[in-house]
Amino acid sequence: MKRITFALVLVLFFAAANAQQKISWSYAAKKLADNKYEIHITANPPSGWHIYSQLTPDGGPIPTTFKFNNNALLALQGKVGEKGKVITYFDKNFKVNVKYFEGKADFVQVVMLKGKIKTNVSGEVESMICNDRVCMPPTTEKFSISLN
């Protein structure tokens, strides 16, 4: 009976510890020219965990995705870029080449304002983190970044 109780406590402890793992996000706008900005959406996963690239193919783990809210005062320029140390490997479980970031990942979107105005870029990012044993369910984080 003591063994069963101990095993149950141990399982609950590890489940609770893993449930606490999540990405810390930071947001910034860098002015490039009069009406041109770089939006930085930076993921800082916990030590030992990683976040997946937007370029992870179908059939693999959930890639990081961005949805920007419509704003008539600005225009997105190109696609969201990625900066960070990307690891690519063939995952036997998914049977695809998986791409993830080791450590911090910086996602960059260029935007153009349609005049000398103040506004916000807002939307949401969906992502998933894993370590070498387990993955957390995908999460969605809302963001709003001021452009002055």
N, C-alpha and C positions, 0 to 999 in steps of 0.2 A: 504493500500500500504506500509506503514511504517513497519507493522508486517511482510509482505512477504520479504521485503528488509532485515530486521533484521534477520529473520530466515535463509535467504540465506547466509548472512555474517557469521552467527554462524556456519552453516554447513560447509562452506568453511574453516573457521578457524580450526575446529576440524579435517577436512580431511587433511589440511596442517600440522597440529601438528602431526597426526598419521603417515603421510608419511615420516616424519623425523626420525622415530624410526628405528634403525638398530643395529646390533651387532658390538661391538668393539672386534677385534681378536688380539691375540698376539701369537708369535711363539718363541720357544726356543729348543735348543738341550742340553741334559745333558749327558756327557760322563760317561759310566758305567764301561768300561774296555778298553783295547787297541783299539779294533775295534768295540765296541758295544756302541750304543747310545739310549737314550730315546728321542723321539720327542714329545714335548708338544705343542698342538694346543689348545689354551684357548679362550673360548667364554665369553665375558662380556656383557650380554644384558643390556639395559637400566633398571633403577629401575621400578618395576611393570610389567616387561615383562619376558618371559621365553623361553628357547630353548628346543627342544624335543630331547630325547634320541635316539641313533641308534637302540635301542631295542623296539621302538614304533611299534606295530604290523600293518600289512596291514589293510587297511580300516580306519585307523586313520589319524591324521595330518602327514605332511611330516617329516619323521625322519631325523636326521642329518646323512649325508653320506660323505665318503671320497673316493677320487680317487687319487691314486699316479701315477705319471708319471714313465715310465720304466727308470731304471738306471742300466746299467750292472755292475756298481761299488759297488752296495749294494744289500742287500736282506732284505725284510721285515720279521720280526719274529712274527708270530701269528697275531691276529686281533687287531684293535684299541680298547684300553680300555677306560673306563670312570671313572672320579672321580668328586664328587660333591654331593650335597644334591638332591637326586632323589625323586620326588613325583609321586605316582601312584594313579590313580583314574579312576573310570568307567565313561566315557563320554557318556551321553545319546544321543548326536547328532551323534557320530560315532559308538556307540554301541560296543566299545572296551575299554580295560584297557589302558589308555594313560600314558606315562611316560615322565616327563619333569624335567628339572633342575631348582631349585629355586636359583637364583643368578648365580654365576660363574660356568662354566663347564670346566673341563680339560680333553682333549682327548689325550691319550698317545699311541704312536706306537714305538715299539722297532725295531731297524735296526742294521744290521751287515755290516760293510765295508769289501770288499774283498781284503784287504791289507792296508798298511799304506799310505793312499791317502787322498786328500782333494776333496770333492764333495758336492753336494746339494741334499736334498730331496725336491721334488716339486710335486705339484698337485693342487687339488681344494677341497673345502668343500662346500656342499650344505646344507642349513639350513633354518628354518622358525621360527619366533618368534611370540608369541601371548601374550595378556594380558587377563584379565577376560571378555573382551567385544569384542575384534577384533583381527584378525591375519593379519600380513603383508605377502605379496606374498613371496614365497621362493626366496632366493638369493644364488648366487655362488661366492665364494671368492677364488682367486688363492693364493698360498703360495709357498715360496722357503726358505728353512732353510739350512744354511751352516753347514757342518760337517768338523771340522778341526782336 
